[in-house]
Amino acid sequence: KQEVTQIPAALSVPEGENLVLNCSFTDSAIYNLQWFRQDPGKGLTSLLLIQSSQREQTSGRLNASLDKSSGRSTLYIAASQPGDSATYLCAPVNTNAGKSTFGDGTTLTVKP
Amino acid sequence: NAGVTQTPKFQVLKTGQSMTLQCAQDMNHEYMSWYRQDPGMGLRLIHYSVGAGITDQGEVPNGYNVSRSTTEDFPLRLLSAAPSQTSVYFCASSLQTGGKNTEAFFGQGTRLTVV
């Protein structure tokens, strides 16, 4: 059974800092891994999708890396802004029927 | 392009009542799934479907039924609501090609309270 751990559980930083969110998973037999953002009381918004054959994916100030063999992914956020405050979730998709498993998330607060 | 639409957004049920949570997507996605999100437990998969007429159980299927008569719709039925089913429910969809899923899209959720 896939298990996903996200560290840290919560993070508070001043505006402008660069930061890294970590995700580890136990089963490396994945098709891809997706990072999501969730604002309080809202649904999940897709940020980045990394295919199992890729090492990293970039979108604006976000960069996600994937090391499938070691079961790790990181989400790098450059020049953080208060609008980045949210919970960030990672979800590897296993080869078994394409099911996603979610971590508990990292709750980020960016202070002005 | 509406994406994934869930209705209702909020619902209060009495113990023992039944109801159906609706989910519709307009992206012609084969793969659809239902999750529940509870504090401290993350998102857990309830049921999923890889296409019309095909459904399967996820991690926490007890107390829920699903059917997939069309590609667009994937309703979740609570047979006899219990307080333990108080949660936020999310529906998701993605393309599935050769068993591989592409980017998943989520609805805005249904907040269900069972009293």
Interface residues (C-beta under 8 A of the other chain):
Chain A: Y31 N32 Q34 F36 K42 G43 L44 T45 S46 L49 L89 A91 V93 T95 A97 G98 K99 S100 T101 F102 G103 D104 G105
Chain B: Y31 S33 Y35 G40 M41 G42 L43 R44 L45 Y48 V50 D56 G58 F90 A92 S94 Q96 G99 K100 N101 T102 E103 A104 F105 F106 G107 Q108 G109
